[in-house]
Structure formats: C-alpha cells, structure tokens
Amino acid sequence: MKRYRIGRAALATMMSLALGLGVTACSRDYTVAYVYATSASNGTVSAFAVDYQTGSLVQIAGSPFATNFTNPVTLVVHPSSKLVYVIGGSQDNKVAQYAIGTDGKLYGQHTYNITGSYPTAAAIDASGSFLYVTFTYQNGFGPVSTGPGGVTIFPINNNATDANYGALGAPLTLNVGNNPVGITLSALNHFAYVVDADTNASGTGTGQLLAFSQNTTTGALTPLAGTSITTVGGKTVATGINAGTTPTAIVEDPTARFVYVTDRATNQLYGYIVQGATAPGTLAPMSFSPFGTGQFPVAVTIDPRGKFMYTANFGANTVTSYAIDPASGAASTVGSANSSAATGPTCVAVEPALGIYLFTSNRLAGSISASQLDPHTGGLTAIANQPFDAGPQLSCVAAAANGQHASSLVNP
C-alpha cells in the first residue's frame, strides 16, 4: 500500500470531491474492502467483501476459514492490507499468519508461539515492521498461580518481494504489570502505549497507562518518564498514570497527539495529550476528561481522518459516536450519540479504504453490525439488511483495503 503525505486542506478538498462525484470504487469488482471476524466458539475467521456503494457485506467463497485455534481472541491487519494475524486465546497462546488474496480469501502460512499465556490484544506499528501481542501471564504464572503479564514483540519480514513476506522472527518480551489488556503504536512517532488493568492491595481496580519509546531496529520498548517497570517479591510491577478502574481498550489518533482509554467499570472514556518537546511521548490527562460512554465499553476506534471516535458498548448493545476537537482532543458526542448494534458488541472497526463504513463484531448475536458514517458530522446510519450473520461468539472484527489506496497521514 503506497502511503502519501497530504496536507489537511488538500486532504479535505480531495475527500469532498471524491464523495461529491461518487469516485469511490477502488477496484472494478466494486469491492472497496474486506472484513474479517474471529469466532471464539469454533475457531474460524469469517470473511466478507464490502460493497463500495452501500457498505453491505457479501460472504467470500470458502468462508469461514479454519484457524486450528480453539478460541481466537482478536486479529490485526498489516498496514499493507495484504496480511492478517490471528491471535489464539488461552487454549492456544499462538499467532497465526495469513496472506490476503486478491479475492479476499485467507491463505494460512505460519503459526508462532507467544512468550506468555492468555493473550488479550495486538497491534502493528505504522511501518509494518513489528507485531505486539499483550498477554495476561508471564511464564510460571497462570489462573491458579496468578501473576503479571507482558508483551510479546515479533519482528515482521516487511519485504514484499520476499517469499517469506509477513513471516515473524524470533520474539522479544517486555514484562509489565498485572493485566495488560491493550496496546497502541504511534502513527507518526516511535512511541507505544500499553494499558494495564491493575489492582491494588485491597483488590480495587487501578488502571495504569504506560508509555514507551520504540526502538525502530529491534522493536524493543523502553519506559518513558512517568512509567516504571520494577520487580517486587518476584513479580513485575508497572506504574504509569491513572487509567480508570477497569480499562479495556486503547487507541491513538492519526495525528499522534491524543490517546484514549475505555473503562468498562465506570462507563467512561479517558483522554490524554501526547507531550511534545519538553517530554516527548509522555502523556498528560486531557481537560474535561473523562467522557461518558454507553454501558460496559470494551473497544474503541478512530476514523482514518482522525475526526471521529467510536466505542463499542457491550452492555448497552450500542456504539457511541464522538467528534474529536482538533485543538484540545476533547470528545463530544455526535447527534443522539448512541447507535444500535446487535447483542454484545466486542470490537469496532472502520474500513481504511474510504473511511466511511463502520463494523462491530457482536459476540452474543453472532453477527456483524454495519453503519455508514457521515464524513462531515460523524453520525452513523445503519446499512440496509444488517446485521450480517458471521458465526457464533465473535471475539473481534478487522478490515483491510482492497488493492492499493492512497492513504493520507494527517499532519499534526
């Protein structure tokens, strides 16, 4: 996928022109993107083509595709939109690598062990060079002998002309605190942020947000000022800045200026500002934060233009829509704020080709909800005939562009 840097004014003009003229098809088969959803029940990945005009989903021939995993927990698409990595759950503790065919089909290639157990989340850096997988327990710990978790860091063969393109190399391990549940990598800078659902001595939740610099050669993460990784009584303890009571997910905006964390216990969204010259990459709480969400938010995403944000609220069966203030990062709800999803939404994704179709995986309904977002207001309109059946107990959903697309990096 070619990546171009386009100024804000030019980007806005181009998007408005494209939308106004209906210049939206990125391939002659009228498929603008592909959507993939993992089933924690039968270990498969369902695959769909996204119609460029309507956003409707059409199941791809051969779908669902087997993973040989018992309970995959999530999946992540490579920035090239040519690779998908599926993360196996507590009974697997592995990563499966798939190539995305020109028809959207998945072609399995390799499987790799992570360096801990009970994986929770995954992210790939903007260059497509490293895959990061958070896990609940370091080796020697588990549900019976509870202890801290960490992050497995895999180098990715990023040479598209190599026969082993997408293969993962020998991993590194970053030990962190009690229960790392999410990670995000900066789109413009070399920083990473891990959210840790920690608890204090009395058992009360004390979420920690940890900030790191990324070594672009090895992928290793080094704590920034305000983040501390120590060993106490034989266990790793991580401290950072407050991230609520029971954090669930994390996202950074495309300008690399704002970071947001969902908290399922308090039904809130916490916002942070990425610091600049005085302490690059460190975080400071945002004014007016936290912001309200629907009940039990478990996932969060931002549209490719960095204007709007969406949370999936598992307990309310809704998606909450926000407009992001470009100066302060403050999140204000859009319109009626909450749009309906099917029962038990677990993940939320906006396809990266046009950036106007949003999808949620619904665990309890076994379906994918689909909406079109207004590029001017961020409001959501349900797509006809949704939700789309996609298999039992969906754990997550992700989207890949179909073919090459000019992807803009918004300049801060």
N, C-alpha and C positions, 0 to 999 in steps of 0.2 A: 504494500500500500504506500503510495507516494504521499509525502507529507509536505505541505506548503505553509509558509508563514504569511498570513494575510492580516493587514491592519483591521481594526474594528470597523471603521467606516466602510472600507471596501467589502468586508465580510457582510455587513448589514445590507449593503446595496445588492450584492450578489445573491444573498438569500432571498431578499424581497423580489428580485427579478425572476429568480428561478421559481418561486412559489406562485408569482403572479402569472407567469407564462405556462405553468404546468410542466416545466422542464425538470422532471423528477426521476424518470426511468434511468437506471444505471446499467441496464443490460437489455437486450432485445427480448428476453423472455419475460420481461415485466416483473421480475423478482428483484426487489431492492435489497433484501437482507434475508438472513436465515436466523431462526430462533431455535434454541436448544434447551430442553428441560430435563433434569435428572429426577428419577424416581427412587425414593428411599425404600420402596417396598419390593420392587422386582429388579432393581439394579440396572435399569436401562436408561438410555437417553432418547427422548422423543425429538424429532427434527421437523421443522416446518419452514416453508418458503413464505416470505412476506410480500403480498401484492403491493406494488408501488403506489397505486391509485387509492386503494381502500384500506390498506393495513391488515386485510384479512389473512388468516393463516391457512395454508394448504399443506397437509402432511406429505413429507417426502417419501418416495418409494423406498421400501426397506426399513422404514422407521416403525417402531423404536429399535435402536441399535443396542446390542448387548455390551456390557462393560466388564463382565466377570467379577463385579463387585456386589457385595450384599446390600450395602446401604450407602450409596454415594451421597455426600453432604452438600457438595457445591461443584461448580465448574467455572472456568475462566477462559476467555477468548484472547488469543495473542493479538497484539496491535495490528498485525498484518491481515487479520481475518482469515488466515489460512490454517490455523491450528487451534485446537481446543484441548484443554487439560481438565480431566475429571478427577475430583478428589474423593477417594473412597473413605468411608466412615470408620466407626470404632471397630468394626469387624474386619477391616481391610488395611487401613493405615498405609495406603499407597496412592500414587498418582498415575493415571493412565493418559497417554499422549495419543491424540487423534489428528489426522490431517483432514481438512475440509475440502471435499471435491468440488469441482466446478458446478456440480449438480446439487451441492449442499449435503451430500451424503458424508458420513463419517467413516474414516478408514483407520482402524486401530494399528498402532505401530509398536509402542513400548510401554512397559509398566515399571515404576520405580518405587522403592520404599522411602517413606519419610523417616525422619530421625527421632520421632516420638510417637505417641499414640493419641487417638481421639481427635483427629483434625477438625478444625472449625471454620476456616476461611482461607481464601487465596487471592493473590494479586500478582500482576506482572508489571514491571517498570515500563515507562513510556518508550524506551529504546527496544523493548522486546528481548532484553538480554538476560533477565533473571526472573525466576518464579519463586514467590514467597508463600509458604503454607504455614499458618498458625496451627498449633496443636495444644491439647489440654495437659498432657502429662509427658514429662521427661522420662527417659528410660529409668526403670527402677521404681516408678510410681504408677498409680492407677486408681480405679474406683475404690478398691479395698484399702490400699496404702496411698492415700491422697497426697499430692504434692504439686509442684509448679509445672508450668508448661514452657513452650518456646516457639521458635520459628525455624523451619527448615528452608534453606536458601539454595535453590538449584540454578546453576548456570544453564542457559539455553543456547544451543547451537543456532545462531541467528543468521547464518549464511544461507540465503535462499537457493543458491546454486548447488549446495552440498547435498549429497544423497541422504545424509543424516540430519537434514534441516529439521529443527524443532526438538531434537534429542536433548535430554537432560544430562548434565555432567555430575561429577561427584559433589554431593551437597555439603554445605556448612550448616552449623547450628548456632542459633542465638538463644540462650536461655533467658527467659523472662519470668514474670510473676505467676500469680495463682491460676489465672484462667484467661489467656489471650483469646479474644473472640473475633478480632477483625484487624485488617491491615490495609493501608492505602499508601501508594507511592506517588510522589510529586510528578506532575505532568511536565513541568518546566525546569525544576531544580532537582538536586540529588538528595532529597530528604524522604524519610519514611516515617509513618506514624502507626503505632500499634495501640489498640485499646484493650485494656486488661480488666476483666470483671473480677476484681479482687474483693476480699472480705477482711474485716478487722478481727481482733481477738474475740470479740463478742458475737461474731458471725454476721454483723451488719455489712451490707454491701458498700464498698468504697471503690468505685471505678477509677482506674488510673489511665491517663493518656500519656504515652511515652513517645519521645521524639528522637530520631536518629539521623545521622548523615550516612549516605550510601557511598561505598567505595565502588566506583564505576568499573573497575577492573575485576574485582572478585565478588562484588555484590554484598560484601560484609557490611553490617550496620554497627555504627559507633554511637553511643549515647551522646546527645547534645546537653548543654547546660540545662539544669532543671530535671533531668532524667537520671536516675541512679539505679544500677543493677548490682546488687550485693548478695552475699551468701550469709544466711543466718541459720544456725542449727542444722547445717547440711542442706538447706533449701534455698533456692534463688528467690530473692525478694526484689520487686521492681517498684519504684516510686516515680511519679511524674506529677501531673496536675490533675485536679479533680475532673472526673468524667461521669458524674452522676452516681446512681446507686447500683443499677444493673445494666451496664451498657451492652448493646447488642450488635451495632454495626457502625462503620465509619466511612467517610468519603471526603475527598478534597476537590475543590472546584477547579476547572481547567486553567484558571489564571494562577493557580498555586498560591493564592493569598488567603484562602479560608478553608477551615476544616470543620466538619460537623459529625456529631456522635448521637445516635439514638439511645434512649434509656427506656426499657420496657417497664420498669417498676414504677416510674413516675410519669410515664406518657409524655416525655419531653424530648426536645432536640437541642443539644448543646452546641454552641458555635464558638469558634476560636479564630484568632487572627495570626497568620504566619508572620513572624517578625523579620525585619529586613537587616539593614547594615549593622545595627548595634549588636544583635544576637541572631544571626541568620538561621532560619529554620525552626527556632524555638516558637512556642505558642503562648498566646495570652487570651484569656476569656474575652468574648465579644460583648459589647454593650447590649443590654436588653435581653441577653441570653439567660436562661433557656427559653425556647419557643414551644408552644403546645403542639401535640400530635394527636392522632387517634389512639384508641386503646391498644396497648401492647405492640409498639413499633419494633420491628425486627430487621428492617432493611431500609436503605436509603440510597438514592442515586441522584445525579445532576445531569441535565441535558447537555449535549456536546457544545452548545454555545455558552454554557455557564450562566444562563439567565434564570433557570427554574430548577427547583429541587422537589423530590417526591419521596415520601416514606410509605412503606407497606405496613399496615396496622393489622397484625394477626388477630387480635381480639375483637376488632370492630368490623373486619371484612371490608376495609376501605383503603384508599390511597389518599394521603393528604398532599395538596399542591401548595408550593411556596414560590414567591418571586424573591430573588436574591438582590438586595441593594448593592449596586456595583461599587459604592464607596465604602460602606461600612460592613457589608456581608450580612446584615440583618435579614432574617427570613420572615416575610409577611405572607399570610395565607392568601390564596387566589380564589376569588369568587366565593362559592359556597364551601370551599376548602376541601371537603371530603367527597371523593367519588367512590362509587360502589365497586367492589371486587367480589369474586366468588369466595367461598368459605375458606378461611385460613391462609391468606397470602403470606408467602415466605420470602420471596425475592422480588425486586423490581428492576427493570432494565429498559433503557431507551436505545433503539437501534442506532448504530453510528453512521449510517449512510445519509439519511435525510434528517435524522434527529427529531422526527415528529410522531413516531409510533412508540407507545409505551406498553410494556407487558409485565404481568405479575404471574408468578407460579403460585398455585393455590393447593396447599397440601391436603386439606380435608375434602375439597371438591374434586381433586384430581383433574384440574383444568388450568388453562391459561386465559386470564382476562386480558383484553386488548382495548386500548384507547388511542385516540389521536389528540396530540397536544397542540394547542394554538400557539404558534411561534411568537405571537405578539403579547398574549396575556398569560400563557402557561396553563390555561384551563383545559380540562380533559373532556372529551366527548367519546362515549362508548362506540366501538366499531360494531357494525351490523353482524349478527349471528354469533357474537361472542357470549360466553366463554367457549373456548375450544377444548375438546377432550384431549388429554395428554398423558394419561396413565395415573396410577394410584400414588398417593403420598409424595407429591412433588416437593423436592427439597430446595431447588433453585432454578433460575432461568437466566440465560445469557443470549446475546445477539451478536451476529457477525455481519459485516457488509458483504454484498455480493459483488465481487470483482473489485477493480481499482476505483477509488474515490479520492478526490482532493479533500483532505482532512485539515481543517484550519486550527492552528493553535492561537488562542486568543491572547493578545499581548496585554500584560497587566498595566 
